């Protein structure tokens, strides 16, 4: 008994393999795009925090001097001495 595989069988088998391959490749491509977006978002967030660290480090370096520390406290925390009055003018 000899099994004969017809032309139609090979066409169907090839079609199934191609469809399955396209499904797997498409799924992996979608996953790769999602990961690339996450990487871009994390790189953007990293650059933001690196810049913020640089600004905070510069501010910290300036706050080591008493004159600038007093001016910073007056401007940002509305501090004043006991014998003076401070008027805040907002634009």
Secondary structure, 3 states (H helix, E strand, C coil): CCCCCCHHHHHHHHHHHHHHHHHHHHHHHHHHHHHHHHHHHHHHHHHHHHHHHHHHHHHHHHCCCHHHHHHHHHHHHCCCCCCCCCCCCCC
